[in-house]
Amino acid sequence: MDQLNAPIADPGSVDAAIENRYSVRAFLPTPVPRELLTHILRVASRAPSGTNAQPWRVYVLQGDRRDELVRQMSAAHDEIRDHPERADKYREAYDYYPRQWVEPYLSRRRHNGWSLYGLLGIQKGDTDKMYAQHHQNYRLFGAPVALMFTLDRAMGQGSLVDYGMFIQNIMLAARARGLHTCAQGAWNPFSSIVLPLIGAGPNEMLVCGMALGWADPAALINTYSTPREPVEGFTRWLG
């Protein structure tokens, strides 16, 4: 076979990185070397993008900067809990979720949420426990690395498609090296806090955040794995 069409030497490793990637929600505090993060980002940058625009911009927060992000965001989240009327000042730059859920997505969302809470012993109506678990988003689930992704507001919606492929590449390259991740849309409403803290320009909007590090093997929550629809459920063969 010619070199251009030759398969990857170990395709099983590629499949394993994809199939073993999942959202980790409890991390060890072990630092991640900058050289490793740089390598992951370089590999991820091979993601495709329309006209090779490469619309991604990444901010990596570690150490004191990471801790300051957690401090400010934890305070903002607590503020909304204590003063719900203040929630209106925090708005997403784009609608990540639909404003009105429909089936089958509504059922999948509910199943995911209650399966996760059920594993942790959180029952419907346990508002304090639900709040505490959601609050872990803003503590990065203990991860030592926060990645914040921004997009130039001049770009079109197609750039969000490009961005998704780039973010997936980061998660897979990290998983292949023993690291885990959790992509987080929970940061999106708080761009008014995140963007100034990371030094983003006025033309940038927050796409999402990501926690990255080594998973805590003793954490019960890290045993949770989401189901997937079978191929037959989302595919139509034509011809």
N, C-alpha and C positions, 0 to 999 in steps of 0.2 A: 504494500500500500504506500502511496506517496506521502511525504512528510506532512503536507498540508491537511490531509484527511486522517492521519494516524490518530488513534485514540490516546487519551492520557494514560501514562504508564500504569497508574494505579487508580482506576475509576472508582473502586470501592471506597477509597479514602475520601473522595469528593462526596460520594453519597453519604458516607458516615458523618461528615461534618454537617451536611444538611439535615439528616434525620436525627442527629443528636443535639441539634440546637433547640433550645427552648428558653423561655423567659425565667431567669433565676431571680428570686426575690429575697435572698439572704447570701451575703458575701463575706469572705474573710477580709480582714484589714490589710493583708499582705500587699505591699506596694508593687506596682507593675513597672518594669524598667521602661524608660523613655524610648530606648532603642527598639524594644519590642512593639511599642505603640506606633512608632514611626514606620516600622516594617508593615504592620497591619494596614495602616492608612495608605501606604504606597501600593500594596497589593489591591486594596479596595478601589483605588483610583482608576483601575482598569475597567470599571463599570461603564456600560454604554450610556451615551447621552445624545439627544438630538443635536445634529450638526457639531458634535463634540464640544458642546458648550461647557460641560463640566461645571454645573451651577452650584456645587456644594462648597460650603465654607465651614470649617470645623474648629471649635474651641475646646481644648483639652484642659480640664481643671483637676489639679492634684494638690495635695498638701493644704496650705493655708487658704488658697483660693477656693478649693473644693469645700473646705469647712465653712468659709464665709457664705458660699452659695447655700449650703444646708442651713446655716443659721438664719439667713434672711428669708428663705422660703418656708422654713418651719414656723417662723413668726407670722408670716403672711397667712399661712394655712390656719393657724390658731386664731388669727384675727377674724377670719371669715366664720369660723365656728362660733366665736363669741359675739360677733356682730354680723349676722347674715345679710343685713342690708348693704354692707360694704362690698359684697361679692360683685356687684355691677361694675366696679372699677377695674376688674380683671377680665379681659376679653381675648379670645383667640384671634389670630390674624386670618385664619381660614377655618372652615367647619371640618374638623377631623371626623366627627361622628355625624350621622344624620340627625336632623332636628326631630324627625318622627320615625321611629323604628318600625319596620314591617317584617313579616315572616319571609324566609326562615331565619333571618338574622337576629330577630328579637329572641327567639328560643335559644339560639346558640349563645347569645350574650348572657342570658339568664343562667343557662346551664354552666357556663364558665364561671360566673360570679359566685353562684351558690355552691358549686363543687369546691372552689377554692376556699370559701368561707367555711364550708362544712368540714373540710380537712383540718382546719384550725379550731374547730369547735365553736364557730361564731354562728349564732342562730339569727333568723329574721327578727328584727326589733332590737338587737344588741347594738344600738347606735354608737356607744362608746368604743366597743371593740372594733366595729367597722371603721370608725374614724381613725383609731389607732393604727389599723392595718393600712388604710389608705395613706395615712401620714408617712408611712415608711417610704413612699415614693420620693418624698422631699428630703429624706435622709439617704437617698440613693441605695436603699436596702443594705446600707453598710459598705457599699463598694468604694474602693479607694480612688476610682477614676470616674469623672463625669465628662461626657461628651455632649456638647451643645451644637446643634446643626442650624445654620441660617441660610437664607436664600435672598438674593437681591429681589426687591419688590418689582423691579422692571421685568422679571421673567414671567412666562406664562404658566398655566396649570400643568402643561406637559413636563415642566421641570420637576414637579413633585413626583412624577413617574420615574424620571431619571434618578431622583434622590432616593427613592425606595430601593432601587437596584444597588446604589452605592452603599446604603445603610446595611442591606442584606450582605453585601460583600464583607463589610466590617465584621458582622456577626459570625460569618462563616470562617473568615481568616482567624478570628479570635478563638473560635471553638476548635479549630484544627491545632491550635497551640495550647490547648488545655484551659483556656479562659472561657468565661461565660459572660453573657450580656442580658440586659433587659431594656428594650426600646421603650421610651416613655412619652406618651402624649400628654401625661398629666402636667407637664411643665408648660404646655402651650398657652393656657390662659394667663400665665404670669410673666409674659415677655417684658412687661414694664419693669420688672425686677431683674430678670435674667440678662436682657440685652445691655443695659448700662453696666452691670457687674462684669460682663465679659469684654466690654469695650467695643461692642458692635456699633456699626455706623447707622445713621438715620434711615438709610435705604435698605436695611436688612430686616427680615422678619424671621421669627423663630419657627423652625419646621418641627422639631421635637428634640428630646434629650435622650441620653442613653447612660445606663450604669454599666460599668465594665470592671471585671476583676475575677478572682478565683472563687468558685462557689463554696459555701459552707456545707460540707458533707453531713453535718449533724443536724441541719435545719429541716424540720418536717416539711415546711412549705416547698422545699426543693425536690420533694418526691412527686409533686403535682405535674402531670403532663396532659396537655389538651388533646382531645380527639381530633381526627381529620375525616372529612367526607371521603368515601371511596371514589376512585377515578370515574366510575360509572355515574356518580351523582352530579358531577359538574362538567362532563364531557359529552358532546354530540359528534358522532362520527359521520362524516358526509363523504360519500363516494367510496 
